[in-house]
Amino acid sequence: MPFADSKGVQLYYEEAGTGFPIVFVHEFAHDLRSWEPQLRYFSRRYRCIAYNARGYPPSDVPKSVSQYSQAIATDDIANVMRHLGIRKAHIVGCSMGGYATLHFGLRYAGMARSITVIGAGYGSDPDKRAQFLRDTEVMARRFEELGTPEAIKVYQIGPARVQLQNKDPRAFQEFCEAFAGHSPLGSANTLRGVQAKRPTIYSLERGLARMKVPTHILSGDEDNNCLEPGIFVKRVCPAVRLTVVPGTGHAVNVEEPDTFNRLTDDFLALVDSGRWRPRVTPRSSS
Amino acid sequence: MPYASSRGVRLYYEEAGKGVPIVFVHEFSGDLRSWEPQMRHFSRRYRCVAFNARGYPPSEVPASPSKYAHAIATDDIVSVMRRLGIAKAHIIGCSMGAYATLQFGLRYPRRALSLTAIGAGAGSDPAKRAQFLRNRAAMERLFREQGMKAAASILQRAPHRVQLEIKNPRGAREFWKHFVEGSALGHALTLRGIQSRRPTLYSLGDRFARMKVPNHIVVGDEDDGALGPGLFIKRVCPAARLTVVRATGHLVSVEEPDLFNRITEDFLNLVDSGRWRPRDPRSLNLSTMARKT
């Protein structure tokens, strides 16, 4: 099994295809298997890499919560790329992986040809921040006390997951099975170290306003906590384009793989062609 | 030339294709010719009908301001359908036409198979309402005093319209060429009677909450006046689905015809199949967890 070393932590990855690289960064409730439709599609033209975050076997599961943070998750992307000799890539991330991808665009701009961020923003709304932190701790305890299969029963049918259950029961079943196999320690540490402590999207305004990396933000129209952060990023950063996908919850790439692949293909082709341009300002933002 | 009569005013329409009907309702700066890519695409499977609003020749241009109102614009859709013997149709509107489409859903739900509303909501934001009304009054004077060309030179530089010029200069030339052929009086009266007086979308929240007609709200991510209202309708109306189209301004169907046709076809297919469902109430809480298991 191939692993990349990130400061002593071994991260499992898979590769498919040849060409310019795309690195896929998964969400909290899933792992690299969530990118299967993307690996099959984009490997025709790109070198696709997907890896499991720390805490997600076969990647290492560090015992200490101090080994988990937003900054470390972002560095992990860079370290997987370094291990594979990749200097620059398109980065595509979902939810927690979308946050890491956005931070990658801010901190490693020279290594990103573009970034695609799906469903990022949960925990950003100041009015619901306290509830977010409570929910995150409740979930962390559930993982510790109940084990993964029992812990996730309230999560896998959460308000931005029922869309997948309704529209694609087979994909939903696969998602639940993959989720149930996750490490309870890795999941609890990820919740406490990465999710509960990451800066909100709104607090990144100054960096985002200056970010030049071509960026595509995607959100489902029923992903209640990610819609406004998406519009916010669109408004502050001229390099951002925003897509909201109808009748869709959190993991747009899992729920609507065809739509997601097509939109992403269009975006990557535009960037690769050299014809991508940032938003015309100030004419189109007055 | 075919006309439908609506309260004594003749409305010009065109038809293409056979099947379940779709009625297209154009926006302020366009006319039925803005729907050409949709007429060509959807006429393969649907009976497509597009008409010119009152004030847009070859439709009549009544000289009296009292002949222009948002309620009349909505009734005009019904009049066109009656003329053609259409009991029920998918209604698709852009901007001003999207507003009429949404009103159609509120007032004539049994005549609508579904609603598609592109770029609706300009003038809804309470913080910018006064500015919106001043802007409409200034535009009305411009149409009356300086005519269509002068109005075009201002409108095409609007922040939610420059995207068309940037992406597709050939399409933009055609669009504005059609525009200047329009009636300055018709546009002035439309601004005064319809745009300045219609209730804002936010004021219709209670009614949208009860509206059961399957509806698809489509907004460009750079159409700042329509993003907020789009999100609002999605939140209050369980029958609404929302698409935001990337790097796009006001006229989604003109700027991104392929993408618009595709997402619209997906939506119409879902409704026509009988498998469309309103939003699952379980999706409404703001946690990541279900309320009960």
Contacts between the chains, C-beta under 8 A, distances in Angstrom:
chain1	res1	chain2	res2	distance
A	122	B	288	6.7
A	128	B	286	5.7
A	131	B	286	7.1
A	131	B	287	6.7
A	135	B	287	5.2
A	135	B	288	6.1
A	135	B	289	6.1
A	138	B	289	7.5
A	139	B	288	7.6
A	139	B	289	7.1
A	153	B	293	5.2
A	154	B	289	4.3
A	154	B	290	5.0
A	154	B	293	5.2
A	155	B	288	6.2
A	155	B	289	5.6
A	155	B	290	7.7
A	157	B	282	7.0
A	157	B	290	4.7
A	157	B	293	7.3
A	158	B	287	6.8
A	158	B	288	4.6
A	158	B	289	5.2
A	158	B	290	5.6
A	159	B	282	6.2
A	159	B	283	4.6
A	159	B	284	6.3
A	159	B	285	4.9
A	159	B	286	7.3
A	159	B	287	6.8
A	159	B	288	7.5
A	159	B	290	7.3
A	160	B	283	6.7
A	160	B	288	7.1
A	162	B	280	5.0
A	162	B	282	4.6
A	162	B	283	5.3
A	162	B	290	8.0
A	163	B	280	7.1
A	163	B	283	6.4
A	166	B	277	7.4
A	166	B	280	5.8
A	216	B	246	6.5
A	221	B	234	5.4
A	221	B	241	5.9
A	221	B	242	3.9
A	221	B	243	7.2
A	221	B	244	8.0
A	222	B	234	7.9
A	222	B	279	6.5
A	222	B	283	4.9
A	224	B	283	7.7
A	224	B	284	7.6
A	224	B	285	7.9
A	224	B	286	5.3
A	225	B	286	6.3
A	225	B	288	7.9
A	227	B	231	6.2
A	228	B	231	7.8
A	231	B	221	8.0
A	231	B	227	6.1
A	231	B	231	7.5
A	234	B	221	5.4
A	234	B	222	8.0
A	235	B	224	8.0
A	241	B	221	6.2
A	241	B	246	3.7
A	241	B	247	4.2
A	242	B	221	3.9
A	242	B	244	5.6
A	242	B	246	5.8
A	243	B	221	7.4
A	243	B	243	7.9
A	243	B	244	6.0
A	243	B	245	6.8
A	243	B	246	4.6
A	244	B	219	8.0
A	244	B	242	5.6
A	244	B	243	6.0
A	244	B	244	3.4
A	245	B	243	6.8
A	246	B	216	6.3
A	246	B	241	3.6
A	246	B	242	5.8
A	246	B	243	4.6
A	246	B	263	7.1
A	246	B	267	7.2
A	247	B	241	4.5
A	249	B	283	6.6
A	263	B	246	7.4
A	267	B	246	7.5
A	277	B	166	7.9
A	279	B	222	6.7
A	279	B	247	7.3
A	280	B	162	6.1
A	280	B	163	7.9
A	280	B	166	6.1
A	283	B	157	7.0
A	283	B	159	6.0
A	283	B	162	5.2
A	284	B	159	4.8
A	284	B	160	7.1
A	284	B	162	5.2
A	284	B	163	6.4
A	284	B	222	5.3
A	284	B	249	6.9
A	285	B	159	6.3
A	285	B	222	7.4
A	285	B	224	7.4
A	286	B	159	4.8
